[in-house]
Amino acid sequence: MPHLNYSFLGVSPPVSTKPFRGAKDTLALMAKLALGDRGEKSILVRRFTEWVVRDVCPKDYLGEILAIRHILVQPSPVRPGTPIFRYLNDPRHVELVKDPQRMVEEIMTWGTTAVDCDEQALMCATMAMQVGRRPQFVALGFSPNQLTHVACRVQEPKTNEWIWMDSVAGPREREAADKAKEVLTWDLD
């Protein structure tokens, strides 16, 4: 197989482009990416996370969680009218999952990155771990026996409350989670 050169894009190649094999496979891949060298261990992602929480008071753990949640819906500071994390569906027959460092590289290059729900949840979980919080992935299905969406939730350490971080659902995130007929929770610890 010939080596594909992605240098014209200014970023590394995607981590995973494979046929969709089910929610558990995708969640396992997301956990691997969140915990890996281009996830929780990435200095580049840490620098981005520090930028996101830069104005939050020290030890305001809920404030840090909310800053991470809100960055997913913020407009790009260099591309007016475009969100930093722009929602875009995966190709029809491919489960595309960018690792967190890839997303930051794209933001640094273009001021935005195109992601779907799994990448948004992956980025939330990674940034939450980088500030010492405990995240979980939550796969949701709105029909029986079918998981079609994933979000992240993060535990606030002072109250042990779980904070939903589902920018795809937006302000209706709790309502969307409550309507789910199928739920699968995936721990990263």
BELPE-V993945 format. One record per residue. N is the residue number from 1. RES is the residue in one letter. D_LAST is the distance of its C-alpha to the last C-alpha in Angstrom with 1 decimal. Layout:
N/RES/D_LAST ; N/RES/D_LAST
This chain:
1/M/36.6 ; 2/P/37.7 ; 3/H/35.3 ; 4/L/34.9 ; 5/N/35.5 ; 6/Y/33.5 ; 7/S/35.1 ; 8/F/37.3 ; 9/L/34.2 ; 10/G/33.2 ; 11/V/29.6 ; 12/S/27.7 ; 13/P/27.7 ; 14/P/25.1 ; 15/V/22.1 ; 16/S/22.4 ; 17/T/25.5 ; 18/K/25.6 ; 19/P/26.9 ; 20/F/24.7 ; 21/R/23.6 ; 22/G/21.6 ; 23/A/18.7 ; 24/K/16.2 ; 25/D/17.3 ; 26/T/17.0 ; 27/L/13.4 ; 28/A/12.5 ; 29/L/14.5 ; 30/M/13.1 ; 31/A/9.5 ; 32/K/11.4 ; 33/L/13.5 ; 34/A/11.1 ; 35/L/9.5 ; 36/G/13.1 ; 37/D/16.3 ; 38/R/17.5 ; 39/G/14.4 ; 40/E/12.4 ; 41/K/14.7 ; 42/S/17.9 ; 43/I/20.5 ; 44/L/22.2 ; 45/V/19.4 ; 46/R/18.9 ; 47/R/22.7 ; 48/F/22.6 ; 49/T/19.9 ; 50/E/22.1 ; 51/W/25.0 ; 52/V/23.4 ; 53/V/22.8 ; 54/R/25.9 ; 55/D/27.9 ; 56/V/25.5 ; 57/C/26.4 ; 58/P/24.4 ; 59/K/21.8 ; 60/D/22.3 ; 61/Y/18.7 ; 62/L/19.9 ; 63/G/22.3 ; 64/E/19.7 ; 65/I/17.7 ; 66/L/21.1 ; 67/A/22.3 ; 68/I/19.5 ; 69/R/20.3 ; 70/H/24.0 ; 71/I/24.0 ; 72/L/23.4 ; 73/V/26.8 ; 74/Q/28.8 ; 75/P/31.8 ; 76/S/32.0 ; 77/P/33.8 ; 78/V/35.7 ; 79/R/36.2 ; 80/P/37.8 ; 81/G/37.2 ; 82/T/34.1 ; 83/P/30.5 ; 84/I/28.2 ; 85/F/25.9 ; 86/R/28.5 ; 87/Y/27.6 ; 88/L/28.9 ; 89/N/28.4 ; 90/D/27.5 ; 91/P/30.4 ; 92/R/31.7 ; 93/H/30.6 ; 94/V/27.8 ; 95/E/24.1 ; 96/L/24.0 ; 97/V/20.7 ; 98/K/21.1 ; 99/D/18.5 ; 100/P/18.0 ; 101/Q/20.5 ; 102/R/23.0 ; 103/M/22.9 ; 104/V/23.6 ; 105/E/26.3 ; 106/E/28.0 ; 107/I/27.9 ; 108/M/29.5 ; 109/T/32.1 ; 110/W/33.1 ; 111/G/31.7 ; 112/T/29.7 ; 113/T/27.4 ; 114/A/27.6 ; 115/V/24.4 ; 116/D/23.6 ; 117/C/21.0 ; 118/D/18.3 ; 119/E/18.9 ; 120/Q/19.1 ; 121/A/15.7 ; 122/L/14.3 ; 123/M/16.1 ; 124/C/15.1 ; 125/A/11.3 ; 126/T/12.1 ; 127/M/14.6 ; 128/A/12.5 ; 129/M/10.0 ; 130/Q/13.3 ; 131/V/14.6 ; 132/G/11.8 ; 133/R/10.7 ; 134/R/7.7 ; 135/P/8.4 ; 136/Q/8.7 ; 137/F/11.2 ; 138/V/14.1 ; 139/A/16.8 ; 140/L/20.2 ; 141/G/23.5 ; 142/F/26.8 ; 143/S/28.6 ; 144/P/27.9 ; 145/N/26.0 ; 146/Q/25.2 ; 147/L/22.1 ; 148/T/23.5 ; 149/H/21.3 ; 150/V/17.8 ; 151/A/16.7 ; 152/C/13.9 ; 153/R/13.4 ; 154/V/12.2 ; 155/Q/12.2 ; 156/E/15.2 ; 157/P/14.7 ; 158/K/18.4 ; 159/T/18.9 ; 160/N/15.5 ; 161/E/16.9 ; 162/W/15.2 ; 163/I/17.0 ; 164/W/17.8 ; 165/M/18.0 ; 166/D/20.2 ; 167/S/23.0 ; 168/V/24.5 ; 169/A/25.4 ; 170/G/26.3 ; 171/P/27.6 ; 172/R/27.5 ; 173/E/23.7 ; 174/R/23.5 ; 175/E/26.6 ; 176/A/25.4 ; 177/A/22.2 ; 178/D/24.5 ; 179/K/26.8 ; 180/A/24.3 ; 181/K/25.5 ; 182/E/22.4 ; 183/V/18.7 ; 184/L/15.6 ; 185/T/12.2 ; 186/W/9.2 ; 187/D/5.6 ; 188/L/3.8 ; 189/D/0.0
